[in-house]
Amino acid sequence: MIRPATPADAPAIAAIWNRIIRETTATFTTVEKDPETLAAQIAAGTPWWVAEVDGTVQGHANYGQFRGGPGYAHTMEHSIHLSNLASGQGLGRALMAALEAHARANGVHVMVAGVSSDNPAGQAFHARLGYAECGRVLQAGHKWGRWLDLVLMQKILT
């Protein structure tokens, strides 16, 4: 089931995200997410969805403005993360459908994905959903002693 996230989902969201932070280069950060901070962001109205299977959160997706200022008010960047158990079940596609439908209904014109060059599965996932590579920031990230490129992908929603 795909549903809007609530602050009560924050510990499960943090657990999924923090495993990715600790174990992969899919994200460049090394700072783990704090459930209290995530709960506050959800409570403040950040557009956020979870994929729930048998009462357990198995994935989440959110979005926010790509860059500050009124000129970017219709361009958003999203994040999506799934648990290891959720891979290949269609939950990512379902989360993105909910996210994009909400974005369209709220006047979003462009959705941006920032994907690690070390994450070809993430790039392929976005390409299957209609995202196209629109730029690459060379050596934008540094993790585990390696420089990693940031692949920017976009989809025009409206």
Biotite code that builds the C-alpha atoms (Angstrom):
import biotite.structure as struc

atoms = struc.array([
    struc.Atom([0.000, 0.000, 0.000], chain_id="A", res_id=1, res_name="MET", atom_name="CA", element="C"),
    struc.Atom([1.257, 3.478, -0.898], chain_id="A", res_id=2, res_name="ILE", atom_name="CA", element="C"),
    struc.Atom([0.126, 6.183, 1.504], chain_id="A", res_id=3, res_name="ARG", atom_name="CA", element="C"),
    struc.Atom([1.188, 9.614, 2.748], chain_id="A", res_id=4, res_name="PRO", atom_name="CA", element="C"),
    struc.Atom([3.847, 9.387, 5.443], chain_id="A", res_id=5, res_name="ALA", atom_name="CA", element="C"),
    struc.Atom([3.066, 10.390, 9.007], chain_id="A", res_id=6, res_name="THR", atom_name="CA", element="C"),
    struc.Atom([5.525, 11.444, 11.707], chain_id="A", res_id=7, res_name="PRO", atom_name="CA", element="C"),
    struc.Atom([5.095, 7.968, 13.224], chain_id="A", res_id=8, res_name="ALA", atom_name="CA", element="C"),
    struc.Atom([6.789, 6.536, 10.096], chain_id="A", res_id=9, res_name="ASP", atom_name="CA", element="C"),
    struc.Atom([10.008, 8.457, 10.754], chain_id="A", res_id=10, res_name="ALA", atom_name="CA", element="C"),
    struc.Atom([11.884, 5.663, 12.597], chain_id="A", res_id=11, res_name="PRO", atom_name="CA", element="C"),
    struc.Atom([11.202, 3.209, 9.760], chain_id="A", res_id=12, res_name="ALA", atom_name="CA", element="C"),
    struc.Atom([12.160, 5.801, 7.139], chain_id="A", res_id=13, res_name="ILE", atom_name="CA", element="C"),
    struc.Atom([15.388, 6.539, 9.038], chain_id="A", res_id=14, res_name="ALA", atom_name="CA", element="C"),
    struc.Atom([16.210, 2.827, 9.286], chain_id="A", res_id=15, res_name="ALA", atom_name="CA", element="C"),
    struc.Atom([15.880, 2.361, 5.507], chain_id="A", res_id=16, res_name="ILE", atom_name="CA", element="C"),
    struc.Atom([17.785, 5.543, 4.681], chain_id="A", res_id=17, res_name="TRP", atom_name="CA", element="C"),
    struc.Atom([20.545, 4.971, 7.241], chain_id="A", res_id=18, res_name="ASN", atom_name="CA", element="C"),
    struc.Atom([21.310, 1.496, 5.897], chain_id="A", res_id=19, res_name="ARG", atom_name="CA", element="C"),
    struc.Atom([21.793, 3.056, 2.459], chain_id="A", res_id=20, res_name="ILE", atom_name="CA", element="C"),
    struc.Atom([24.001, 5.786, 3.954], chain_id="A", res_id=21, res_name="ILE", atom_name="CA", element="C"),
    struc.Atom([26.142, 3.226, 5.818], chain_id="A", res_id=22, res_name="ARG", atom_name="CA", element="C"),
    struc.Atom([26.396, 0.549, 3.143], chain_id="A", res_id=23, res_name="GLU", atom_name="CA", element="C"),
    struc.Atom([26.266, 2.201, -0.291], chain_id="A", res_id=24, res_name="THR", atom_name="CA", element="C"),
    struc.Atom([27.429, 5.077, -2.438], chain_id="A", res_id=25, res_name="THR", atom_name="CA", element="C"),
    struc.Atom([23.876, 5.659, -3.683], chain_id="A", res_id=26, res_name="ALA", atom_name="CA", element="C"),
    struc.Atom([23.993, 8.756, -1.482], chain_id="A", res_id=27, res_name="THR", atom_name="CA", element="C"),
    struc.Atom([27.146, 10.761, -0.859], chain_id="A", res_id=28, res_name="PHE", atom_name="CA", element="C"),
    struc.Atom([26.354, 11.702, 2.724], chain_id="A", res_id=29, res_name="THR", atom_name="CA", element="C"),
    struc.Atom([27.862, 9.873, 5.662], chain_id="A", res_id=30, res_name="THR", atom_name="CA", element="C"),
    struc.Atom([25.609, 11.566, 8.234], chain_id="A", res_id=31, res_name="VAL", atom_name="CA", element="C"),
    struc.Atom([22.744, 9.336, 9.284], chain_id="A", res_id=32, res_name="GLU", atom_name="CA", element="C"),
    struc.Atom([19.176, 10.624, 9.371], chain_id="A", res_id=33, res_name="LYS", atom_name="CA", element="C"),
    struc.Atom([17.624, 11.410, 12.729], chain_id="A", res_id=34, res_name="ASP", atom_name="CA", element="C"),
    struc.Atom([14.046, 10.132, 13.177], chain_id="A", res_id=35, res_name="PRO", atom_name="CA", element="C"),
    struc.Atom([13.027, 13.240, 15.128], chain_id="A", res_id=36, res_name="GLU", atom_name="CA", element="C"),
    struc.Atom([14.202, 15.550, 12.335], chain_id="A", res_id=37, res_name="THR", atom_name="CA", element="C"),
    struc.Atom([12.406, 13.438, 9.714], chain_id="A", res_id=38, res_name="LEU", atom_name="CA", element="C"),
    struc.Atom([9.218, 13.438, 11.822], chain_id="A", res_id=39, res_name="ALA", atom_name="CA", element="C"),
    struc.Atom([9.381, 17.238, 12.041], chain_id="A", res_id=40, res_name="ALA", atom_name="CA", element="C"),
    struc.Atom([9.818, 17.534, 8.261], chain_id="A", res_id=41, res_name="GLN", atom_name="CA", element="C"),
    struc.Atom([6.830, 15.268, 7.652], chain_id="A", res_id=42, res_name="ILE", atom_name="CA", element="C"),
    struc.Atom([4.738, 17.163, 10.217], chain_id="A", res_id=43, res_name="ALA", atom_name="CA", element="C"),
    struc.Atom([5.707, 20.450, 8.552], chain_id="A", res_id=44, res_name="ALA", atom_name="CA", element="C"),
    struc.Atom([4.157, 19.259, 5.288], chain_id="A", res_id=45, res_name="GLY", atom_name="CA", element="C"),
    struc.Atom([7.055, 17.953, 3.216], chain_id="A", res_id=46, res_name="THR", atom_name="CA", element="C"),
    struc.Atom([5.402, 15.858, 0.487], chain_id="A", res_id=47, res_name="PRO", atom_name="CA", element="C"),
    struc.Atom([6.304, 12.321, 1.579], chain_id="A", res_id=48, res_name="TRP", atom_name="CA", element="C"),
    struc.Atom([4.951, 8.824, 0.870], chain_id="A", res_id=49, res_name="TRP", atom_name="CA", element="C"),
    struc.Atom([5.687, 5.382, 2.210], chain_id="A", res_id=50, res_name="VAL", atom_name="CA", element="C"),
    struc.Atom([5.252, 1.919, 0.761], chain_id="A", res_id=51, res_name="ALA", atom_name="CA", element="C"),
    struc.Atom([3.800, -0.344, 3.434], chain_id="A", res_id=52, res_name="GLU", atom_name="CA", element="C"),
    struc.Atom([3.706, -4.132, 3.150], chain_id="A", res_id=53, res_name="VAL", atom_name="CA", element="C"),
    struc.Atom([2.034, -6.194, 5.879], chain_id="A", res_id=54, res_name="ASP", atom_name="CA", element="C"),
    struc.Atom([2.128, -3.216, 8.240], chain_id="A", res_id=55, res_name="GLY", atom_name="CA", element="C"),
    struc.Atom([5.846, -2.519, 7.720], chain_id="A", res_id=56, res_name="THR", atom_name="CA", element="C"),
    struc.Atom([7.308, 0.464, 5.861], chain_id="A", res_id=57, res_name="VAL", atom_name="CA", element="C"),
    struc.Atom([9.453, -0.922, 3.026], chain_id="A", res_id=58, res_name="GLN", atom_name="CA", element="C"),
    struc.Atom([10.195, 2.306, 1.154], chain_id="A", res_id=59, res_name="GLY", atom_name="CA", element="C"),
    struc.Atom([9.707, 6.046, 1.070], chain_id="A", res_id=60, res_name="HIS", atom_name="CA", element="C"),
    struc.Atom([9.828, 8.951, -1.355], chain_id="A", res_id=61, res_name="ALA", atom_name="CA", element="C"),
    struc.Atom([9.672, 12.721, -0.929], chain_id="A", res_id=62, res_name="ASN", atom_name="CA", element="C"),
    struc.Atom([10.328, 15.892, -2.839], chain_id="A", res_id=63, res_name="TYR", atom_name="CA", element="C"),
    struc.Atom([11.215, 19.516, -2.315], chain_id="A", res_id=64, res_name="GLY", atom_name="CA", element="C"),
    struc.Atom([12.227, 22.560, -4.306], chain_id="A", res_id=65, res_name="GLN", atom_name="CA", element="C"),
    struc.Atom([15.298, 21.936, -6.470], chain_id="A", res_id=66, res_name="PHE", atom_name="CA", element="C"),
    struc.Atom([16.899, 25.292, -5.672], chain_id="A", res_id=67, res_name="ARG", atom_name="CA", element="C"),
    struc.Atom([15.782, 28.273, -3.648], chain_id="A", res_id=68, res_name="GLY", atom_name="CA", element="C"),
    struc.Atom([13.997, 31.284, -5.046], chain_id="A", res_id=69, res_name="GLY", atom_name="CA", element="C"),
    struc.Atom([10.796, 31.932, -6.958], chain_id="A", res_id=70, res_name="PRO", atom_name="CA", element="C"),
    struc.Atom([12.318, 31.124, -10.348], chain_id="A", res_id=71, res_name="GLY", atom_name="CA", element="C"),
    struc.Atom([12.609, 27.484, -9.302], chain_id="A", res_id=72, res_name="TYR", atom_name="CA", element="C"),
    struc.Atom([9.171, 27.217, -7.710], chain_id="A", res_id=73, res_name="ALA", atom_name="CA", element="C"),
    struc.Atom([7.993, 24.679, -10.300], chain_id="A", res_id=74, res_name="HIS", atom_name="CA", element="C"),
    struc.Atom([11.112, 22.487, -10.309], chain_id="A", res_id=75, res_name="THR", atom_name="CA", element="C"),
    struc.Atom([11.454, 19.843, -7.607], chain_id="A", res_id=76, res_name="MET", atom_name="CA", element="C"),
    struc.Atom([14.027, 17.221, -6.674], chain_id="A", res_id=77, res_name="GLU", atom_name="CA", element="C"),
    struc.Atom([12.998, 13.922, -5.169], chain_id="A", res_id=78, res_name="HIS", atom_name="CA", element="C"),
    struc.Atom([14.504, 11.159, -3.063], chain_id="A", res_id=79, res_name="SER", atom_name="CA", element="C"),
    struc.Atom([13.388, 7.549, -3.078], chain_id="A", res_id=80, res_name="ILE", atom_name="CA", element="C"),
    struc.Atom([14.725, 4.655, -1.026], chain_id="A", res_id=81, res_name="HIS", atom_name="CA", element="C"),
    struc.Atom([13.604, 1.061, -0.626], chain_id="A", res_id=82, res_name="LEU", atom_name="CA", element="C"),
    struc.Atom([14.472, -1.618, 1.877], chain_id="A", res_id=83, res_name="SER", atom_name="CA", element="C"),
    struc.Atom([16.387, -4.655, 0.629], chain_id="A", res_id=84, res_name="ASN", atom_name="CA", element="C"),
    struc.Atom([13.163, -6.663, 0.904], chain_id="A", res_id=85, res_name="LEU", atom_name="CA", element="C"),
    struc.Atom([11.236, -4.300, -1.385], chain_id="A", res_id=86, res_name="ALA", atom_name="CA", element="C"),
    struc.Atom([13.445, -4.511, -4.456], chain_id="A", res_id=87, res_name="SER", atom_name="CA", element="C"),
    struc.Atom([11.747, -5.835, -7.579], chain_id="A", res_id=88, res_name="GLY", atom_name="CA", element="C"),
    struc.Atom([8.180, -5.719, -6.216], chain_id="A", res_id=89, res_name="GLN", atom_name="CA", element="C"),
    struc.Atom([7.026, -2.582, -8.041], chain_id="A", res_id=90, res_name="GLY", atom_name="CA", element="C"),
    struc.Atom([7.014, -0.488, -4.870], chain_id="A", res_id=91, res_name="LEU", atom_name="CA", element="C"),
    struc.Atom([9.486, 2.038, -6.280], chain_id="A", res_id=92, res_name="GLY", atom_name="CA", element="C"),
    struc.Atom([7.353, 2.550, -9.365], chain_id="A", res_id=93, res_name="ARG", atom_name="CA", element="C"),
    struc.Atom([4.230, 2.906, -7.188], chain_id="A", res_id=94, res_name="ALA", atom_name="CA", element="C"),
    struc.Atom([5.940, 5.426, -4.890], chain_id="A", res_id=95, res_name="LEU", atom_name="CA", element="C"),
    struc.Atom([7.054, 7.476, -7.890], chain_id="A", res_id=96, res_name="MET", atom_name="CA", element="C"),
    struc.Atom([3.544, 7.400, -9.390], chain_id="A", res_id=97, res_name="ALA", atom_name="CA", element="C"),
    struc.Atom([2.109, 8.819, -6.150], chain_id="A", res_id=98, res_name="ALA", atom_name="CA", element="C"),
    struc.Atom([4.878, 11.405, -5.882], chain_id="A", res_id=99, res_name="LEU", atom_name="CA", element="C"),
    struc.Atom([4.511, 12.551, -9.498], chain_id="A", res_id=100, res_name="GLU", atom_name="CA", element="C"),
    struc.Atom([0.695, 12.693, -9.305], chain_id="A", res_id=101, res_name="ALA", atom_name="CA", element="C"),
    struc.Atom([0.916, 14.896, -6.207], chain_id="A", res_id=102, res_name="HIS", atom_name="CA", element="C"),
    struc.Atom([3.545, 17.078, -7.855], chain_id="A", res_id=103, res_name="ALA", atom_name="CA", element="C"),
    struc.Atom([1.467, 17.557, -11.027], chain_id="A", res_id=104, res_name="ARG", atom_name="CA", element="C"),
    struc.Atom([-1.610, 18.429, -8.968], chain_id="A", res_id=105, res_name="ALA", atom_name="CA", element="C"),
    struc.Atom([0.462, 21.075, -7.193], chain_id="A", res_id=106, res_name="ASN", atom_name="CA", element="C"),
    struc.Atom([1.843, 22.766, -10.296], chain_id="A", res_id=107, res_name="GLY", atom_name="CA", element="C"),
    struc.Atom([5.239, 21.106, -10.517], chain_id="A", res_id=108, res_name="VAL", atom_name="CA", element="C"),
    struc.Atom([6.591, 21.298, -14.048], chain_id="A", res_id=109, res_name="HIS", atom_name="CA", element="C"),
    struc.Atom([9.922, 19.462, -13.745], chain_id="A", res_id=110, res_name="VAL", atom_name="CA", element="C"),
    struc.Atom([11.050, 16.673, -11.411], chain_id="A", res_id=111, res_name="MET", atom_name="CA", element="C"),
    struc.Atom([14.789, 16.165, -10.965], chain_id="A", res_id=112, res_name="VAL", atom_name="CA", element="C"),
    struc.Atom([16.660, 13.088, -9.762], chain_id="A", res_id=113, res_name="ALA", atom_name="CA", element="C"),
    struc.Atom([20.243, 13.352, -8.535], chain_id="A", res_id=114, res_name="GLY", atom_name="CA", element="C"),
    struc.Atom([21.674, 9.839, -8.908], chain_id="A", res_id=115, res_name="VAL", atom_name="CA", element="C"),
    struc.Atom([25.144, 8.635, -7.984], chain_id="A", res_id=116, res_name="SER", atom_name="CA", element="C"),
    struc.Atom([27.262, 7.540, -10.940], chain_id="A", res_id=117, res_name="SER", atom_name="CA", element="C"),
    struc.Atom([28.001, 4.485, -8.799], chain_id="A", res_id=118, res_name="ASP", atom_name="CA", element="C"),
    struc.Atom([24.294, 3.551, -8.880], chain_id="A", res_id=119, res_name="ASN", atom_name="CA", element="C"),
    struc.Atom([23.511, 2.264, -12.387], chain_id="A", res_id=120, res_name="PRO", atom_name="CA", element="C"),
    struc.Atom([20.388, 0.521, -11.078], chain_id="A", res_id=121, res_name="ALA", atom_name="CA", element="C"),
    struc.Atom([19.046, 3.880, -9.873], chain_id="A", res_id=122, res_name="GLY", atom_name="CA", element="C"),
    struc.Atom([19.797, 5.447, -13.242], chain_id="A", res_id=123, res_name="GLN", atom_name="CA", element="C"),
    struc.Atom([18.065, 2.584, -15.082], chain_id="A", res_id=124, res_name="ALA", atom_name="CA", element="C"),
    struc.Atom([15.058, 2.783, -12.737], chain_id="A", res_id=125, res_name="PHE", atom_name="CA", element="C"),
    struc.Atom([14.604, 6.478, -13.470], chain_id="A", res_id=126, res_name="HIS", atom_name="CA", element="C"),
    struc.Atom([15.106, 5.963, -17.214], chain_id="A", res_id=127, res_name="ALA", atom_name="CA", element="C"),
    struc.Atom([12.316, 3.356, -17.210], chain_id="A", res_id=128, res_name="ARG", atom_name="CA", element="C"),
    struc.Atom([10.055, 6.000, -15.651], chain_id="A", res_id=129, res_name="LEU", atom_name="CA", element="C"),
    struc.Atom([10.814, 8.512, -18.399], chain_id="A", res_id=130, res_name="GLY", atom_name="CA", element="C"),
    struc.Atom([13.663, 10.453, -16.801], chain_id="A", res_id=131, res_name="TYR", atom_name="CA", element="C"),
    struc.Atom([16.483, 11.501, -19.109], chain_id="A", res_id=132, res_name="ALA", atom_name="CA", element="C"),
    struc.Atom([20.032, 12.416, -18.181], chain_id="A", res_id=133, res_name="GLU", atom_name="CA", element="C"),
    struc.Atom([20.356, 16.186, -18.451], chain_id="A", res_id=134, res_name="CYS", atom_name="CA", element="C"),
    struc.Atom([23.732, 16.738, -16.832], chain_id="A", res_id=135, res_name="GLY", atom_name="CA", element="C"),
    struc.Atom([26.603, 15.288, -14.905], chain_id="A", res_id=136, res_name="ARG", atom_name="CA", element="C"),
    struc.Atom([28.532, 17.036, -12.169], chain_id="A", res_id=137, res_name="VAL", atom_name="CA", element="C"),
    struc.Atom([31.947, 15.424, -12.230], chain_id="A", res_id=138, res_name="LEU", atom_name="CA", element="C"),
    struc.Atom([33.427, 14.420, -8.880], chain_id="A", res_id=139, res_name="GLN", atom_name="CA", element="C"),
    struc.Atom([30.632, 16.178, -6.981], chain_id="A", res_id=140, res_name="ALA", atom_name="CA", element="C"),
    struc.Atom([30.619, 13.634, -4.173], chain_id="A", res_id=141, res_name="GLY", atom_name="CA", element="C"),
    struc.Atom([33.325, 12.062, -2.045], chain_id="A", res_id=142, res_name="HIS", atom_name="CA", element="C"),
    struc.Atom([32.726, 8.919, -0.037], chain_id="A", res_id=143, res_name="LYS", atom_name="CA", element="C"),
    struc.Atom([34.986, 6.125, 1.160], chain_id="A", res_id=144, res_name="TRP", atom_name="CA", element="C"),
    struc.Atom([38.046, 7.753, -0.391], chain_id="A", res_id=145, res_name="GLY", atom_name="CA", element="C"),
    struc.Atom([36.498, 7.957, -3.868], chain_id="A", res_id=146, res_name="ARG", atom_name="CA", element="C"),
    struc.Atom([35.253, 10.825, -6.006], chain_id="A", res_id=147, res_name="TRP", atom_name="CA", element="C"),
    struc.Atom([31.808, 10.154, -7.477], chain_id="A", res_id=148, res_name="LEU", atom_name="CA", element="C"),
    struc.Atom([29.864, 11.931, -10.209], chain_id="A", res_id=149, res_name="ASP", atom_name="CA", element="C"),
    struc.Atom([26.331, 13.195, -9.698], chain_id="A", res_id=150, res_name="LEU", atom_name="CA", element="C"),
    struc.Atom([24.096, 12.264, -12.618], chain_id="A", res_id=151, res_name="VAL", atom_name="CA", element="C"),
    struc.Atom([21.188, 14.675, -13.001], chain_id="A", res_id=152, res_name="LEU", atom_name="CA", element="C"),
    struc.Atom([18.083, 13.248, -14.618], chain_id="A", res_id=153, res_name="MET", atom_name="CA", element="C"),
    struc.Atom([14.806, 15.061, -15.275], chain_id="A", res_id=154, res_name="GLN", atom_name="CA", element="C"),
    struc.Atom([11.250, 14.439, -16.291], chain_id="A", res_id=155, res_name="LYS", atom_name="CA", element="C"),
    struc.Atom([8.901, 17.133, -17.519], chain_id="A", res_id=156, res_name="ILE", atom_name="CA", element="C"),
    struc.Atom([5.608, 16.497, -15.743], chain_id="A", res_id=157, res_name="LEU", atom_name="CA", element="C"),
    struc.Atom([3.315, 19.107, -17.321], chain_id="A", res_id=158, res_name="THR", atom_name="CA", element="C"),
])
